[in-house]
Amino acid sequence: MHLQQAKVGKTGGPQYWLQKAPDHILEHIQRHKKCPVILQTPYGPVETSFNAVDPDHKVVHGKIVKANAQHYRIQKGESKESIGEAIRHWFALESKHDFERIEIEIAFDKKSRFILIPIEVKWRNRHSSETLPPTKEPLSFTGRFQSELWKRQIELARKSNPNALAWTAAQFKRFTQQYSQPRSKLVSEADLLRLAGAFDHIGVGVGPYLLRGYDCPDSSFQFLSFPEYRCPIEIKKSSRGFGYQIENYAHLPRVVVLCLEHNMQHQHEYVDVLEVNAFARHFSI
């Protein structure tokens, strides 16, 4: 299944036709006439202004009207850029070549939102293809699982600023040693914010700690050459204490739990976990 770029160099900008999609996806689009698109980026999902539409309809000023387009496609809606340019931006792809096609997968979340997952791009007039990074639990770093994105980010930090990474590693190891003391059980979970400087050196900007909603909603991630990704962070001593927030703040597309110990039995969709103990063990190797 792929997006085929059409109308190259013509007025109105490029169009992206949905090609070789399974029948159940086409039937879903036809039934709803327009489907809002969530774009899966290297960090996780972002909400967009794009819509998947069937050949007989288009979206004009937010309303569905009749059309005769002959193709299922991704319409840019109120966005100033096409879905192709959004993918180029989020995956930090070169700008001097047009797309020929973008290989994709499509999933639906529990709210039946249309999630577009780019996996490979083929450039026009070039023989080679470019495989895009995997997007499974991209912001998770725990004893059970470390994402490829995190591994690449830490390796980049090691090469670009080894002294800063050595300081960061020492902070994680010192913190976990202190928490191994019996008296640490009385310490507030907010004490984990002492590691904000260490996280900043490896691409995580921990925002102000609030007393309502998510703990640090104004947080961000900036890895490798990818653009900044804004994502709330919840602070917990152990990740299994996150159930209340899932029930009460379920709307956001992604949240990261920063914890000392990861013991969540069932990690929910679009919830990533940063485990301080896992970082300390990793930096001790």
VOBA-1610 file (N, C-alpha, C; in pm, whole numbers, padded with zeros to 5 digits, always signed):
BEGIN
Met+00086-00118+00000Met+00000+00000+00000Met+00090+00124+00000His+00056+00223-00083His+00141+00340-00088His+00062+00465-00129Leu+00126+00579-00105Leu+00076+00707-00156Leu+00153+00739-00283Gln+00081+00766-00390Gln+00143+00800-00518Gln+00136+00951-00536Gln+00251+01015-00556Gln+00249+01160-00576Gln+00211+01190-00720Ala+00111+01278-00736Ala+00064+01317-00868Ala+00069+01470-00879Lys+00047+01522-00999Lys+00044+01665-01026Lys+00176+01733-00992Val+00287+01669-01025Val+00418+01727-00997Val+00438+01849-01085Gly+00473+01962-01023Gly+00502+02084-01098Gly+00381+02156-01152Lys+00260+02113-01115Lys+00139+02178-01165Lys+00080+02268-01057Thr-00011+02355-01098Thr-00074+02446-01003Thr-00158+02366-00904Gly-00171+02421-00785Gly-00247+02353-00682Gly-00164+02261-00597Gly-00037+02239-00636Gly+00052+02155-00556Gly+00030+02007-00581Pro+00119+01923-00529Pro+00108+01778-00552Pro-00012+01718-00480Gln-00065+01612-00539Gln-00169+01533-00474Gln-00111+01396-00439Tyr-00171+01332-00338Tyr-00123+01201-00296Tyr-00239+01102-00299Trp-00233+01013-00399Trp-00337+00915-00419Trp-00306+00791-00337Leu-00407+00733-00281Leu-00393+00611-00202Leu-00406+00492-00296Gln-00299+00414-00309Gln-00293+00305-00406Gln-00277+00170-00336Lys-00343+00068-00390Lys-00332-00071-00345Lys-00371-00089-00199Ala-00466-00008-00153Ala-00513-00022-00014Ala-00610-00139-00004Pro-00609-00212+00107Pro-00704-00323+00125Pro-00848-00274+00121Asp-00938-00364+00085Asp-01079-00327+00070Asp-01138-00269+00198His-01098-00322+00315His-01161-00275+00438His-01126-00129+00467Ile-01008-00085+00422Ile-00970+00055+00440Ile-01048+00144+00344Leu-01059+00102+00219Leu-01137+00179+00123Leu-01284+00187+00163Glu-01338+00077+00213Glu-01477+00077+00258Glu-01496+00170+00378His-01395+00174+00465His-01403+00264+00581His-01407+00410+00535Ile-01321+00446+00440Ile-01320+00584+00390Ile-01451+00615+00319Gln-01499+00522+00237Gln-01622+00544+00163Gln-01741+00561+00256Arg-01742+00484+00365Arg-01853+00491+00461Arg-01855+00627+00534His-01737+00678+00567His-01730+00804+00643His-01714+00926+00552Lys-01684+00905+00426Lys-01662+01010+00326Lys-01535+01089+00351Lys-01505+01122+00476Lys-01374+01180+00508Lys-01328+01121+00641Cys-01199+01096+00651Cys-01141+01040+00773Cys-01023+01127+00814Pro-01030+01193+00931Pro-00916+01272+00979Pro-00792+01184+00992Val-00678+01238+00953Val-00553+01161+00948Val-00464+01197+01067Ile-00420+01095+01139Ile-00316+01107+01239Ile-00187+01059+01172Leu-00081+01139+01175Leu+00046+01101+01112Leu+00139+01043+01217Gln+00188+00923+01192Gln+00286+00861+01282Gln+00424+00915+01246Thr+00489+00982+01339Thr+00623+01038+01318Thr+00726+00947+01386Pro+00855+00978+01371Pro+00955+00897+01443Pro+00934+00895+01594Tyr+00871+00999+01650Tyr+00846+01006+01793Tyr+00713+00945+01836Gly+00616+00947+01746Gly+00479+00908+01782Gly+00380+00985+01697Pro+00250+00974+01726Pro+00147+01034+01642Pro+00133+01184+01663Val+00098+01254+01556Val+00060+01395+01564Val-00073+01414+01491Glu-00157+01497+01545Glu-00282+01530+01479Glu-00254+01626+01364Thr-00328+01613+01255Thr-00305+01695+01136Thr-00437+01751+01085Ser-00427+01836+00983Ser-00546+01888+00915Ser-00583+01804+00794Phe-00509+01695+00767Phe-00533+01614+00649Phe-00655+01524+00667Asn-00716+01490+00554Asn-00829+01397+00554Asn-00810+01295+00442Ala-00842+01170+00470Ala-00852+01069+00365Ala-00994+01077+00310Val-01007+01091+00178Val-01139+01107+00116Val-01155+01009+00001Asp-01280+00979-00032Asp-01307+00888-00142Asp-01317+00966-00273Pro-01323+00897-00387Pro-01323+00968-00516Pro-01442+01061-00536Asp-01553+01036-00468Asp-01674+01113-00494Asp-01693+01233-00402His-01595+01257-00313His-01611+01367-00218His-01480+01441-00196Lys-01492+01564-00148Lys-01377+01643-00104Lys-01423+01731+00011Val-01327+01791+00079Val-01357+01876+00193Val-01327+02020+00154Val-01428+02106+00166Val-01413+02249+00135Val-01458+02328+00257His-01363+02403+00317His-01392+02483+00437His-01456+02398+00546Gly-01405+02275+00560Gly-01451+02187+00667Gly-01577+02108+00635Lys-01638+02131+00519Lys-01761+02061+00482Lys-01736+01962+00370Ile-01808+01851+00374Ile-01796+01748+00271Ile-01886+01785+00154Val-01827+01793+00033Val-01905+01825-00087Val-01873+01721-00193Lys-01956+01718-00297Lys-01938+01623-00407Lys-01811+01655-00486Ala-01749+01551-00539Ala-01629+01567-00621Ala-01625+01457-00726Asn-01531+01470-00818Asn-01512+01367-00920Asn-01361+01349-00940Ala-01296+01299-00838Ala-01149+01295-00837Ala-01093+01166-00895Gln-01172+01059-00899Gln-01131+00930-00956Gln-01029+00853-00872His-00990+00907-00758His-00892+00838-00675His-00923+00860-00527Tyr-00900+00757-00447Tyr-00891+00777-00302Tyr-00762+00854-00277Arg-00765+00950-00185Arg-00649+01037-00172Arg-00643+01099-00032Ile-00529+01163-00003Ile-00511+01237+00121Ile-00518+01385+00086Gln-00626+01450+00129Gln-00648+01592+00099Gln-00588+01676+00211Lys-00523+01787+00175Lys-00451+01865+00276Lys-00541+01952+00362Gly-00664+01973+00323Gly-00758+02048+00406Gly-00709+02189+00433Glu-00703+02229+00561Glu-00661+02365+00597Glu-00510+02377+00607Ser-00438+02269+00590Ser-00293+02274+00601Ser-00233+02348+00481Lys-00121+02418+00505Lys-00051+02488+00397Lys+00041+02393+00320Glu+00065+02274+00374Glu+00154+02179+00309Glu+00080+02050+00279Ser+00137+01968+00191Ser+00078+01839+00158Ser+00121+01735+00260Ile+00057+01617+00256Ile+00096+01508+00345Ile+00240+01467+00317Gly+00283+01476+00190Gly+00421+01443+00156Gly+00520+01536+00224Glu+00489+01667+00224Glu+00579+01762+00287Glu+00579+01747+00439Ala+00467+01708+00496Ala+00462+01681+00639Ala+00551+01563+00674Ile+00547+01458+00592Ile+00634+01342+00613Ile+00781+01382+00596Arg+00808+01463+00495Arg+00946+01510+00473Arg+00997+01586+00597His+00911+01671+00655His+00948+01751+00772His+00976+01662+00893Trp+00882+01573+00925Trp+00895+01495+01049Trp+01005+01391+01042Phe+01034+01338+00923Phe+01137+01236+00909Phe+01271+01295+00861Ala+01278+01430+00856Ala+01402+01500+00820Ala+01459+01448+00688Leu+01374+01441+00586Leu+01416+01391+00456Leu+01465+01507+00369Glu+01552+01477+00274Glu+01608+01581+00188Glu+01498+01649+00107Ser+01520+01775+00072Ser+01414+01855+00009Ser+01431+01873-00141Lys+01541+01824-00200Lys+01567+01856-00340Lys+01504+01759-00439His+01435+01653-00389His+01375+01556-00480His+01226+01541-00452Asp+01149+01520-00556Asp+01007+01489-00541Asp+00989+01342-00506Phe+00882+01314-00435Phe+00847+01175-00410Phe+00788+01112-00536Glu+00817+00984-00555Glu+00740+00906-00652Glu+00627+00835-00578Arg+00663+00769-00468Arg+00562+00706-00384Arg+00615+00694-00240Ile+00522+00679-00149Ile+00555+00662-00007Ile+00484+00536+00041Glu+00560+00433+00072Glu+00501+00310+00123Glu+00449+00335+00265Ile+00329+00288+00293Ile+00266+00318+00422Ile+00196+00195+00478Glu+00168+00203+00606Glu+00072+00115+00671Glu-00037+00203+00730Ile-00154+00146+00750Ile-00266+00222+00808Ile-00323+00142+00923Ala-00345+00210+01034Ala-00406+00148+01150Ala-00519+00239+01199Phe-00602+00183+01285Phe-00711+00260+01345Phe-00701+00245+01496Asp-00714+00357+01568Asp-00714+00346+01713Asp-00855+00317+01764Lys-00873+00318+01896Lys-01003+00283+01954Lys-01112+00384+01920Lys-01071+00503+01877Lys-01168+00605+01836Lys-01187+00605+01684Ser-01138+00500+01618Ser-01148+00484+01473Ser-01075+00595+01398Arg-00974+00653+01462Arg-00894+00752+01392Arg-00802+00681+01293Phe-00779+00745+01182Phe-00704+00692+01069Phe-00557+00726+01092Ile-00474+00627+01124Ile-00333+00650+01156Ile-00248+00608+01037Leu-00179+00704+00977Leu-00096+00680+00859Leu+00049+00664+00905Ile+00108+00547+00873Ile+00242+00513+00921Ile+00336+00499+00800Pro+00421+00598+00772Pro+00516+00587+00660Pro+00626+00486+00693Ile+00663+00403+00596Ile+00768+00304+00622Ile+00883+00311+00520Glu+00858+00368+00401Glu+00964+00375+00300Glu+00927+00480+00195Val+01027+00549+00141Val+01000+00646+00035Val+01080+00610-00089Lys+01022+00635-00202Lys+01089+00619-00332Lys+01089+00755-00400Trp+01209+00803-00435Trp+01221+00935-00496Trp+01199+00928-00647Arg+01142+01032-00702Arg+01120+01037-00847Arg+01254+01050-00920Asn+01268+00970-01026Asn+01389+00970-01112Asn+01514+00922-01038Arg+01495+00844-00932Arg+01608+00784-00864Arg+01577+00636-00843His+01680+00551-00848His+01658+00408-00841His+01648+00357-00698Ser+01703+00429-00602Ser+01708+00379-00465Ser+01586+00420-00385Ser+01558+00341-00282Ser+01451+00373-00187Ser+01515+00404-00052Glu+01441+00470+00034Glu+01490+00506+00167Glu+01395+00449+00272Thr+01445+00360+00355Thr+01363+00301+00462Thr+01355+00398+00579Leu+01237+00419+00631Leu+01217+00513+00741Leu+01231+00440+00875Pro+01265+00513+00982Pro+01288+00447+01111Pro+01162+00384+01167Pro+01175+00275+01242Pro+01058+00210+01303Pro+00994+00302+01407Thr+00865+00283+01429Thr+00792+00373+01519Thr+00728+00300+01636Lys+00774+00179+01668Lys+00719+00107+01782Lys+00773+00165+01913Glu+00684+00206+02002Glu+00721+00261+02133Glu+00845+00349+02120Pro+00843+00451+02036Pro+00966+00523+02000Pro+01031+00598+02114Leu+00955+00636+02217Leu+01012+00715+02326Leu+01036+00631+02451Ser+01024+00500+02441Ser+01040+00414+02558Ser+01185+00370+02577Phe+01229+00378+02704Phe+01360+00325+02742Phe+01344+00263+02879Thr+01331+00130+02881Thr+01308+00056+03005Thr+01400-00066+03008Gly+01395-00139+03118Gly+01471-00263+03125Gly+01422-00368+03027Arg+01295-00357+02986Arg+01237-00454+02894Arg+01260-00418+02747Phe+01264-00287+02720Phe+01265-00243+02579Phe+01331-00106+02568Gln+01427-00097+02476Gln+01486+00033+02441Gln+01464+00055+02292Ser+01397+00162+02258Ser+01365+00186+02117Ser+01491+00215+02037Glu+01484+00188+01907Glu+01596+00218+01818Glu+01624+00367+01815Leu+01520+00447+01827Leu+01538+00592+01828Leu+01624+00635+01947Trp+01596+00578+02065Trp+01675+00612+02183Trp+01820+00564+02167Lys+01840+00445+02115Lys+01976+00393+02098Lys+02058+00484+02007Arg+01997+00529+01898Arg+02067+00617+01805Arg+02094+00753+01868Gln+01998+00804+01947Gln+02016+00933+02012Gln+02130+00930+02114Ile+02136+00825+02194Ile+02243+00814+02294Ile+02379+00799+02226Glu+02384+00724+02117Glu+02510+00708+02044Glu+02555+00841+01984Leu+02459+00920+01934Leu+02493+01053+01882Leu+02549+01141+01993Ala+02485+01139+02111Ala+02534+01217+02224Ala+02673+01173+02266Arg+02698+01043+02258Arg+02829+00989+02296Arg+02939+01041+02203Lys+02908+01052+02074Lys+03007+01096+01977Lys+03023+01248+01975Ser+02911+01320+01987Ser+02915+01466+01972Ser+02962+01538+02097Asn+02931+01484+02216Asn+02972+01551+02340Asn+02995+01446+02449Pro+03105+01373+02441Pro+03129+01264+02536Pro+03138+01310+02680Asn+03190+01432+02705Asn+03200+01481+02843Asn+03062+01504+02904Ala+02971+01561+02825Ala+02835+01585+02874Ala+02764+01453+02900Leu+02787+01355+02813Leu+02722+01225+02833Leu+02778+01156+02957Ala+02909+01171+02982Ala+02969+01112+03102Ala+02907+01174+03228Trp+02886+01306+03225Trp+02820+01372+03339Trp+02678+01321+03357Thr+02606+01307+03245Thr+02468+01256+03248Thr+02465+01116+03309Ala+02554+01029+03264Ala+02560+00892+03316Ala+02585+00893+03466Ala+02675+00980+03512Ala+02705+00987+03656Ala+02583+01032+03736Gln+02502+01122+03678Gln+02382+01169+03747Gln+02281+01055+03766Phe+02261+00975+03663Phe+02168+00862+03674Phe+02216+00761+03777Lys+02344+00728+03772Lys+02397+00628+03865Lys+02393+00678+04009Arg+02426+00805+04031Arg+02422+00862+04165Arg+02280+00865+04218Phe+02185+00900+04132Phe+02045+00909+04173Phe+01993+00773+04218Thr+02019+00669+04141Thr+01969+00536+04177Thr+02037+00483+04302Gln+02163+00517+04323Gln+02232+00476+04446Gln+02166+00541+04568Gln+02130+00668+04555Gln+02064+00738+04665Gln+01927+00677+04694Tyr+01857+00636+04590Tyr+01724+00579+04610Tyr+01728+00437+04662Ser+01844+00377+04668Ser+01855+00243+04725Ser+01859+00248+04878Gln+01869+00369+04934Gln+01872+00384+05080Gln+01730+00373+05136Pro+01712+00316+05256Pro+01578+00297+05315Pro+01497+00425+05327Arg+01563+00538+05360Arg+01490+00662+05381Arg+01429+00718+05252Ser+01475+00670+05136Ser+01426+00724+05009Ser+01279+00694+04986Lys+01223+00597+05058Lys+01080+00566+05041Lys+00991+00682+05082Leu+01043+00774+05161Leu+00966+00889+05207Leu+00975+01008+05113Val+01057+00998+05009Val+01080+01110+04919Val+00966+01121+04818Ser+00927+01245+04784Ser+00821+01269+04686Ser+00865+01226+04546Glu+00767+01187+04462Glu+00798+01151+04324Glu+00858+01269+04249Ala+00824+01393+04289Ala+00878+01511+04221Ala+01029+01520+04233Asp+01088+01443+04323Asp+01234+01442+04338Asp+01303+01394+04209Leu+01229+01320+04125Leu+01287+01275+03998Leu+01321+01393+03907Leu+01264+01510+03935Leu+01292+01627+03854Leu+01437+01674+03871Arg+01507+01623+03973Arg+01649+01653+03986Arg+01728+01604+03864Leu+01669+01511+03789Leu+01737+01458+03670Leu+01706+01536+03543Ala+01633+01648+03555Ala+01595+01724+03435Ala+01718+01769+03357Gly+01825+01812+03427Gly+01947+01853+03356Gly+02012+01739+03282Ala+02013+01622+03343Ala+02070+01504+03276Ala+01990+01468+03152Phe+01858+01471+03164Phe+01774+01440+03048Phe+01792+01543+02938Asp+01814+01669+02975Asp+01830+01774+02874Asp+01951+01744+02784His+02056+01686+02839His+02175+01654+02761His+02151+01541+02661Ile+02044+01463+02680Ile+02016+01354+02585Ile+01885+01377+02510Gly+01843+01505+02502Gly+01735+01541+02411Gly+01596+01553+02469Val+01581+01544+02602Val+01449+01552+02664Val+01440+01682+02745Gly+01347+01769+02707Gly+01324+01892+02780Gly+01205+01875+02874Val+01230+01861+03004Val+01122+01842+03101Val+01065+01978+03138Gly+00934+01997+03115Gly+00870+02124+03140Gly+00837+02147+03286Pro+00777+02263+03319Pro+00742+02295+03457Pro+00647+02191+03518Tyr+00667+02165+03645Tyr+00585+02068+03719Tyr+00459+02138+03769Leu+00344+02096+03721Leu+00216+02156+03758Leu+00143+02069+03859Leu+00039+02123+03916Leu-00037+02052+04018Leu-00175+02010+03967Arg-00197+02017+03838Arg-00325+01979+03779Arg-00300+01916+03643Gly-00377+01810+03611Gly-00357+01741+03483Gly-00226+01664+03485Tyr-00162+01652+03368Tyr-00032+01588+03363Tyr+00070+01673+03437Asp+00171+01609+03497Asp+00268+01680+03579Asp+00347+01785+03501Cys+00399+01745+03385Cys+00484+01834+03305Cys+00432+01837+03161Pro+00320+01905+03138Pro+00258+01900+03003Pro+00341+01971+02897Asp+00421+02070+02936Asp+00498+02147+02839Asp+00639+02089+02825Ser+00647+01962+02791Ser+00775+01894+02774Ser+00798+01863+02627Ser+00921+01831+02591Ser+00950+01808+02450Ser+01068+01713+02433Phe+01077+01656+02312Phe+01184+01564+02274Phe+01244+01615+02142Gln+01375+01615+02134Gln+01441+01655+02010Gln+01560+01562+01989Phe+01541+01463+01901Phe+01640+01359+01877Phe+01698+01370+01736Leu+01826+01336+01724Leu+01894+01327+01595Leu+01871+01455+01514Ser+01834+01444+01388Ser+01806+01562+01305Ser+01657+01587+01292Phe+01575+01517+01369Phe+01431+01532+01360Phe+01386+01661+01431Pro+01273+01718+01391Pro+01223+01838+01459Pro+01177+01808+01601Glu+01155+01913+01677Glu+01110+01899+01815Glu+00969+01840+01821Tyr+00946+01751+01915Tyr+00816+01686+01935Tyr+00768+01718+02076Arg+00656+01785+02085Arg+00602+01823+02215Arg+00513+01711+02268Cys+00535+01675+02395Cys+00466+01560+02453Cys+00466+01575+02605Pro+00351+01556+02670Pro+00347+01568+02817Pro+00422+01454+02885Ile+00477+01484+03002Ile+00546+01385+03084Ile+00477+01377+03220Glu+00451+01256+03264Glu+00394+01230+03396Glu+00503+01169+03483Ile+00519+01219+03605Ile+00622+01173+03696Ile+00564+01071+03794Lys+00625+00954+03802Lys+00580+00849+03895Lys+00702+00777+03954Lys+00692+00733+04079Lys+00797+00647+04131Lys+00796+00513+04060Ser+00676+00458+04036Ser+00662+00333+03960Ser+00556+00353+03853Ser+00577+00292+03738Ser+00488+00317+03624Ser+00348+00259+03643Arg+00331+00161+03729Arg+00198+00103+03746Arg+00100+00199+03813Gly+00150+00309+03867Gly+00061+00408+03928Gly-00002+00501+03829Phe+00008+00472+03700Phe-00040+00563+03596Phe-00185+00539+03556Gly-00253+00438+03611Gly-00388+00404+03567Gly-00488+00516+03580Tyr-00478+00595+03685Tyr-00574+00704+03705Tyr-00570+00804+03589Gln-00449+00839+03545Gln-00438+00936+03437Gln-00493+00882+03305Ile-00476+00753+03281Ile-00528+00694+03158Ile-00681+00708+03152Glu-00745+00687+03265Glu-00891+00696+03270Glu-00940+00840+03258Asn-00864+00935+03310Asn-00912+01072+03319Asn-00855+01167+03215Tyr-00743+01131+03152Tyr-00681+01219+03053Tyr-00647+01139+02928Ala-00747+01074+02874Ala-00722+00977+02765Ala-00715+01043+02627His-00743+01173+02616His-00757+01233+02484His-00623+01249+02411Leu-00518+01285+02484Leu-00392+01317+02419Leu-00338+01196+02342Pro-00277+01220+02223Pro-00229+01107+02142Pro-00111+01034+02202Arg-00028+01099+02285Arg+00085+01030+02344Arg+00123+01097+02475Val+00166+01017+02570Val+00219+01068+02696Val+00335+00979+02737Val+00433+01037+02805Val+00550+00962+02852Val+00548+00960+03004Val+00566+00842+03061Val+00575+00826+03206Val+00723+00819+03243Leu+00768+00914+03322Leu+00904+00913+03374Leu+00900+00855+03514Cys+00966+00741+03534Cys+00957+00671+03661Cys+01092+00616+03703Leu+01101+00581+03830Leu+01222+00515+03880Leu+01220+00368+03842Glu+01103+00304+03856Glu+01089+00161+03829Glu+00971+00137+03735His+00995+00060+03631His+00888+00026+03535His+00827-00109+03573Asn+00706-00105+03627Asn+00637-00228+03665Asn+00493-00230+03616Met+00462-00149+03515Met+00330-00150+03452Met+00310-00283+03380Gln+00206-00358+03416Gln+00187-00490+03357Gln+00148-00484+03211His+00059-00393+03177His+00011-00381+03040His+00031-00236+02995Gln+00132-00217+02913Gln+00163-00081+02867Gln+00060-00040+02762His-00010+00067+02789His-00121+00108+02704His-00072+00169+02573Glu-00161+00167+02474Glu-00129+00224+02344Glu-00096+00372+02357Tyr+00014+00413+02294Tyr+00058+00553+02294Tyr+00099+00602+02431Val+00139+00510+02520Val+00203+00547+02646Val+00345+00492+02643Asp+00444+00583+02647Asp+00583+00541+02653Asp+00635+00558+02795Val+00741+00485+02827Val+00795+00486+02963Val+00945+00512+02959Leu+00990+00605+03044Leu+01133+00628+03067Leu+01164+00580+03208Glu+01245+00476+03219Glu+01277+00417+03348Glu+01418+00460+03390Val+01428+00535+03498Val+01557+00585+03545Val+01652+00470+03576Asn+01602+00365+03639Asn+01688+00249+03670Asn+01750+00190+03543Ala+01672+00188+03434Ala+01723+00132+03309Ala+01834+00218+03251Phe+01819+00352+03260Phe+01927+00439+03215Phe+02054+00417+03297Ala+02037+00407+03429Ala+02154+00386+03516Ala+02226+00257+03480Arg+02150+00149+03457Arg+02212+00021+03419Arg+02280+00031+03284His+02215+00100+03191His+02272+00114+03057His+02405+00188+03062Phe+02412+00295+03138Phe+02533+00375+03145Phe+02642+00310+03229Ser+02608+00204+03301Ser+02706+00133+03382Ser+02779+00025+03303Ile+02728-00007+03186Ile+02788-00113+03104Ile+02921-00067+03044
//
